[in-house]
Amino acid sequence: MRFSLLGPMEVAGPSGPIALPGMKPRTLLAALLLGYGRTVPAERLIGVVWGEEPPATARAVVQTYVATLRRAFDAAGLPPVIVSDRNGYRAEIAEDALDVRVFEHLVERGRRAAQSGDHTEAADLFRTGLALWRGAALGGIGEAFLRAEADRLDELRLTVTEERIDADLAMGQGPRLLAELTELVASHPTRERLRGGLMVALYRSGRQADALEVYERGRKALIDELGIDPGPELRQVHEAILRCDPALLPAVASRTPRQLPSPPPDFTGRAAELAELRTTVTPTAVSRSTPRASSSTATRSWPSSRSPSPSISPMVRSTSNCTARRTPRRPPRRSSVASCATSTPRRRRPDHSKSGSPAIGPCSPAAARSSCSTTPRTRPRSGRCCPAARGAR
């Protein structure tokens, strides 16, 4: 079941469109649909259908029109749509069955997205809502009350079109909007918002002179038709174009290079380990390490993972703990000769002749042989070898 008022009035059921009887019953149904969820008094319906000069039997005729509509809905297999009570009548339908309600909800969501800075989402929502329109609202119904409501919907449609164009411009578009904006400005020459969007689109297309000419034509139209000058927003756009303000140009999005080396061609095996990595890697396992610091396993497992942020280099640590420190490499051991040559400073040679002690001592040739002929893994116990030890070697 679908009720369409954004264009010629249509009602569709499971088997297709439903033929509605007569203009006045259609007008009554439109008034009930526009008062969605609310009871419309019978006096209000009489004023909508006949205006200021209703017939004496207007109330009875309204009941006849309601009965006629109910029979048409029953024949099409629709559930009860028009419900009556002691105060009047109301239409009971699902909220998504009326295109006006769907359009208004999409507009609300698009405006919230635009306020939060998500211009892509806003433009998509506005574009989806505008696609529901099939022409002028309530086409073919010209009663005074419904005509005012139709004018309100048409104005909302044009305002949403402006908001969608603003969202497209905020995303950096320009040349592709020229044809649409040119047509809209020609149809609505006093809409300054549309004219400002056309000027920005022309400027982004490299047509600064044409953008200034559009402003001048708009200024003359406002003076001739309304006797006013352009508003502050349009003047600001004009001044920005004159001074070639860089803010008018679309922002260029910077891309962070993926500093990840190519997967090794000879990498085989480790299927179980790769599957576990791909399911357990979290954003905390991402670092800004250089490509040389990544292992083959980490490099091979990354393409199946997703970077938590485009600005983070996709390097995965190969350790289970991201905060684990590498064990420092132990310095190479020195040989016995090097240790003898770089030990503590030379000590004074003792005089054994005065003390009467034997010649074999800490600095005797035998002692030198025992301390200097050590293996590379053994450090000498004493300090720098004495001259006697060097002579013994």
MOQUIRA-V285451 format. One record per pair of residues at least 6 apart in sequence whose ideal C-beta (glycine too) atoms are under 8 Angstrom apart, sorted by sequence separation. I is the first residue (numbers start at 0). GAP is how many residues later the second one is. D is the distance in whole Angstrom. If there is no record, write none. Layout:
# MOQUIRA-V285451
I & GAP & D
I & GAP & D
This chain:
# MOQUIRA-V285451
3 & 6 & 4
10 & 6 & 7
11 & 6 & 7
19 & 6 & 5
54 & 6 & 7
72 & 6 & 8
82 & 6 & 7
94 & 6 & 5
95 & 6 & 6
112 & 6 & 8
140 & 6 & 8
184 & 6 & 7
187 & 6 & 6
188 & 6 & 8
201 & 6 & 8
221 & 6 & 5
222 & 6 & 7
351 & 6 & 7
359 & 6 & 6
360 & 6 & 6
373 & 6 & 6
2 & 7 & 8
3 & 7 & 8
9 & 7 & 6
10 & 7 & 5
46 & 7 & 7
72 & 7 & 7
81 & 7 & 6
82 & 7 & 6
94 & 7 & 8
183 & 7 & 7
221 & 7 & 7
239 & 7 & 7
240 & 7 & 7
306 & 7 & 5
351 & 7 & 6
359 & 7 & 7
1 & 8 & 8
2 & 8 & 6
3 & 8 & 8
31 & 8 & 6
45 & 8 & 5
49 & 8 & 6
72 & 8 & 5
81 & 8 & 8
82 & 8 & 8
112 & 8 & 4
113 & 8 & 4
137 & 8 & 6
168 & 8 & 7
201 & 8 & 5
202 & 8 & 5
221 & 8 & 6
229 & 8 & 7
239 & 8 & 5
333 & 8 & 7
371 & 8 & 6
1 & 9 & 7
10 & 9 & 6
19 & 9 & 7
30 & 9 & 6
48 & 9 & 8
72 & 9 & 8
81 & 9 & 6
82 & 9 & 5
112 & 9 & 4
137 & 9 & 8
140 & 9 & 7
167 & 9 & 6
184 & 9 & 5
201 & 9 & 4
304 & 9 & 8
351 & 9 & 6
370 & 9 & 5
1 & 10 & 5
69 & 10 & 7
80 & 10 & 6
81 & 10 & 8
94 & 10 & 8
183 & 10 & 5
184 & 10 & 5
218 & 10 & 7
370 & 10 & 6
0 & 11 & 7
8 & 11 & 8
69 & 11 & 8
80 & 11 & 7
109 & 11 & 8
110 & 11 & 7
137 & 11 & 7
199 & 11 & 8
218 & 11 & 5
236 & 11 & 8
304 & 11 & 7
349 & 11 & 7
370 & 11 & 5
0 & 12 & 6
45 & 12 & 5
68 & 12 & 8
69 & 12 & 6
79 & 12 & 7
80 & 12 & 6
109 & 12 & 5
112 & 12 & 6
136 & 12 & 8
137 & 12 & 4
164 & 12 & 6
198 & 12 & 4
201 & 12 & 7
217 & 12 & 7
301 & 12 & 5
0 & 13 & 8
30 & 13 & 7
31 & 13 & 8
45 & 13 & 7
48 & 13 & 7
68 & 13 & 6
109 & 13 & 8
136 & 13 & 4
180 & 13 & 6
184 & 13 & 5
197 & 13 & 8
198 & 13 & 8
301 & 13 & 8
349 & 13 & 7
371 & 13 & 6
30 & 14 & 6
135 & 14 & 7
136 & 14 & 8
183 & 14 & 8
301 & 14 & 5
348 & 14 & 6
370 & 14 & 7
109 & 15 & 4
137 & 15 & 8
164 & 15 & 8
198 & 15 & 5
214 & 15 & 7
300 & 15 & 6
366 & 15 & 8
45 & 16 & 6
48 & 16 & 8
65 & 16 & 6
108 & 16 & 5
109 & 16 & 5
136 & 16 & 4
164 & 16 & 7
180 & 16 & 6
181 & 16 & 7
197 & 16 & 6
198 & 16 & 6
217 & 16 & 7
8 & 17 & 6
27 & 17 & 6
30 & 17 & 5
41 & 17 & 6
44 & 17 & 6
136 & 17 & 5
180 & 17 & 4
297 & 17 & 7
298 & 17 & 8
367 & 17 & 5
371 & 17 & 6
10 & 18 & 8
30 & 18 & 8
65 & 18 & 7
106 & 18 & 8
135 & 18 & 6
297 & 18 & 4
367 & 18 & 7
370 & 18 & 7
105 & 19 & 5
106 & 19 & 7
109 & 19 & 7
194 & 19 & 6
214 & 19 & 7
297 & 19 & 7
8 & 20 & 8
27 & 20 & 7
41 & 20 & 6
105 & 20 & 7
136 & 20 & 7
176 & 20 & 7
177 & 20 & 7
180 & 20 & 6
194 & 20 & 7
276 & 20 & 7
280 & 20 & 7
297 & 20 & 5
361 & 20 & 6
367 & 20 & 6
368 & 20 & 7
8 & 21 & 6
26 & 21 & 6
27 & 21 & 6
276 & 21 & 8
285 & 21 & 7
293 & 21 & 5
296 & 21 & 6
367 & 21 & 2
371 & 21 & 6
26 & 22 & 6
105 & 22 & 6
106 & 22 & 6
214 & 22 & 8
285 & 22 & 6
292 & 22 & 7
293 & 22 & 7
362 & 22 & 8
366 & 22 & 7
367 & 22 & 7
65 & 23 & 6
105 & 23 & 4
160 & 23 & 7
177 & 23 & 5
194 & 23 & 5
214 & 23 & 5
273 & 23 & 7
277 & 23 & 6
294 & 23 & 4
362 & 23 & 4
364 & 23 & 5
368 & 23 & 6
132 & 24 & 6
176 & 24 & 5
177 & 24 & 7
272 & 24 & 7
276 & 24 & 4
280 & 24 & 5
287 & 24 & 7
288 & 24 & 8
290 & 24 & 7
293 & 24 & 7
363 & 24 & 6
364 & 24 & 6
367 & 24 & 5
368 & 24 & 7
4 & 25 & 6
23 & 25 & 5
282 & 25 & 4
287 & 25 & 5
289 & 25 & 8
362 & 25 & 6
363 & 25 & 8
367 & 25 & 7
102 & 26 & 5
173 & 26 & 7
174 & 26 & 7
191 & 26 & 7
211 & 26 & 7
214 & 26 & 8
273 & 26 & 6
277 & 26 & 5
282 & 26 & 8
285 & 26 & 5
286 & 26 & 8
288 & 26 & 4
362 & 26 & 7
364 & 26 & 7
365 & 26 & 8
101 & 27 & 7
129 & 27 & 7
165 & 27 & 8
173 & 27 & 5
177 & 27 & 7
269 & 27 & 6
273 & 27 & 5
277 & 27 & 6
285 & 27 & 8
287 & 27 & 7
364 & 27 & 4
4 & 28 & 6
168 & 28 & 6
172 & 28 & 8
188 & 28 & 8
276 & 28 & 8
285 & 28 & 7
286 & 28 & 5
288 & 28 & 7
4 & 29 & 7
102 & 29 & 5
161 & 29 & 7
164 & 29 & 7
173 & 29 & 8
174 & 29 & 7
184 & 29 & 7
188 & 29 & 7
211 & 29 & 6
266 & 29 & 5
285 & 29 & 7
286 & 29 & 8
2 & 30 & 6
101 & 30 & 6
102 & 30 & 8
129 & 30 & 6
157 & 30 & 7
173 & 30 & 3
174 & 30 & 5
191 & 30 & 8
210 & 30 & 5
211 & 30 & 7
260 & 30 & 4
269 & 30 & 8
273 & 30 & 8
285 & 30 & 7
286 & 30 & 6
128 & 31 & 6
129 & 31 & 6
161 & 31 & 5
165 & 31 & 7
168 & 31 & 6
173 & 31 & 6
189 & 31 & 6
258 & 31 & 7
259 & 31 & 6
284 & 31 & 6
161 & 32 & 6
164 & 32 & 5
168 & 32 & 7
188 & 32 & 5
189 & 32 & 6
258 & 32 & 6
263 & 32 & 5
284 & 32 & 6
339 & 32 & 6
98 & 33 & 5
157 & 33 & 8
184 & 33 & 8
207 & 33 & 6
260 & 33 & 7
266 & 33 & 5
27 & 34 & 7
125 & 34 & 5
129 & 34 & 7
259 & 34 & 8
125 & 35 & 8
161 & 35 & 7
189 & 35 & 6
263 & 35 & 7
280 & 35 & 6
286 & 35 & 7
336 & 35 & 8
188 & 36 & 8
189 & 36 & 6
207 & 36 & 8
262 & 36 & 6
263 & 36 & 7
335 & 36 & 6
346 & 36 & 6
27 & 37 & 5
125 & 37 & 6
126 & 37 & 6
195 & 37 & 6
199 & 37 & 6
262 & 37 & 5
284 & 37 & 6
335 & 37 & 8
342 & 37 & 7
345 & 37 & 8
346 & 37 & 8
348 & 37 & 6
27 & 38 & 7
125 & 38 & 4
191 & 38 & 6
195 & 38 & 5
198 & 38 & 5
202 & 38 & 5
260 & 38 & 6
283 & 38 & 6
335 & 38 & 5
344 & 38 & 8
345 & 38 & 5
348 & 38 & 8
191 & 39 & 5
194 & 39 & 6
198 & 39 & 7
259 & 39 & 7
276 & 39 & 8
335 & 39 & 7
343 & 39 & 4
344 & 39 & 7
24 & 40 & 4
28 & 40 & 6
192 & 40 & 8
262 & 40 & 7
335 & 40 & 6
338 & 40 & 6
339 & 40 & 6
342 & 40 & 5
343 & 40 & 6
23 & 41 & 6
27 & 41 & 7
121 & 41 & 8
122 & 41 & 6
125 & 41 & 7
191 & 41 & 7
195 & 41 & 5
334 & 41 & 5
338 & 41 & 6
342 & 41 & 5
121 & 42 & 8
191 & 42 & 4
198 & 42 & 6
259 & 42 & 6
333 & 42 & 8
335 & 42 & 7
21 & 43 & 8
24 & 43 & 6
44 & 43 & 7
332 & 43 & 6
335 & 43 & 8
340 & 43 & 8
24 & 44 & 6
43 & 44 & 7
44 & 44 & 7
122 & 44 & 4
203 & 44 & 7
332 & 44 & 7
335 & 44 & 7
339 & 44 & 7
121 & 45 & 5
122 & 45 & 5
202 & 45 & 6
203 & 45 & 6
339 & 45 & 5
21 & 46 & 8
38 & 46 & 6
40 & 46 & 6
41 & 46 & 5
203 & 46 & 7
20 & 47 & 5
40 & 47 & 4
41 & 47 & 7
119 & 47 & 8
20 & 48 & 8
38 & 48 & 5
39 & 48 & 5
118 & 48 & 4
122 & 48 & 7
199 & 48 & 6
19 & 49 & 7
38 & 49 & 5
39 & 49 & 6
106 & 49 & 7
113 & 49 & 7
118 & 49 & 8
31 & 50 & 6
38 & 50 & 7
39 & 50 & 6
109 & 50 & 8
20 & 51 & 6
38 & 51 & 4
118 & 51 & 4
119 & 51 & 6
19 & 52 & 6
37 & 52 & 6
103 & 52 & 8
110 & 52 & 7
113 & 52 & 8
118 & 52 & 5
18 & 53 & 7
28 & 53 & 8
36 & 53 & 7
99 & 53 & 7
106 & 53 & 5
109 & 53 & 7
113 & 53 & 6
259 & 53 & 7
17 & 54 & 6
109 & 54 & 8
255 & 54 & 6
258 & 54 & 5
259 & 54 & 5
17 & 55 & 7
34 & 55 & 7
35 & 55 & 7
254 & 55 & 8
255 & 55 & 5
257 & 55 & 7
258 & 55 & 8
259 & 55 & 7
34 & 56 & 7
255 & 56 & 8
257 & 56 & 6
258 & 56 & 7
31 & 57 & 6
35 & 57 & 8
109 & 57 & 8
255 & 57 & 7
17 & 58 & 5
31 & 58 & 7
32 & 58 & 5
31 & 59 & 4
35 & 59 & 8
12 & 60 & 8
17 & 60 & 8
32 & 60 & 8
14 & 61 & 7
13 & 62 & 8
14 & 62 & 7
28 & 62 & 8
35 & 62 & 6
12 & 63 & 4
13 & 63 & 6
12 & 64 & 6
35 & 64 & 8
12 & 65 & 5
32 & 65 & 6
35 & 65 & 6
33 & 66 & 7
32 & 67 & 8
173 & 76 & 7
0 & 77 & 6
172 & 77 & 8
0 & 78 & 8
171 & 78 & 3
170 & 79 & 8
171 & 79 & 7
2 & 90 & 6
0 & 92 & 7
50 & 92 & 7
0 & 93 & 7
4 & 93 & 7
5 & 93 & 5
50 & 93 & 6
2 & 94 & 6
4 & 94 & 6
5 & 94 & 6
48 & 94 & 7
1 & 95 & 6
2 & 95 & 5
3 & 95 & 5
4 & 95 & 5
47 & 95 & 6
0 & 96 & 5
2 & 96 & 7
1 & 97 & 7
5 & 97 & 6
47 & 97 & 5
46 & 98 & 7
47 & 98 & 7
29 & 108 & 6
29 & 111 & 6
33 & 112 & 8
25 & 114 & 8
26 & 114 & 6
30 & 114 & 7
25 & 115 & 7
30 & 115 & 7
33 & 115 & 6
26 & 116 & 6
29 & 116 & 6
22 & 117 & 8
22 & 118 & 8
26 & 119 & 6
5 & 126 & 5
6 & 126 & 6
7 & 126 & 7
5 & 127 & 5
6 & 127 & 3
7 & 127 & 6
5 & 128 & 6
6 & 128 & 4
5 & 129 & 8
6 & 129 & 7
8 & 129 & 6
3 & 130 & 7
6 & 130 & 7
8 & 130 & 7
5 & 131 & 6
7 & 131 & 4
8 & 131 & 7
4 & 132 & 6
6 & 132 & 6
7 & 132 & 6
8 & 132 & 7
4 & 133 & 6
5 & 147 & 7
4 & 148 & 8
5 & 151 & 8
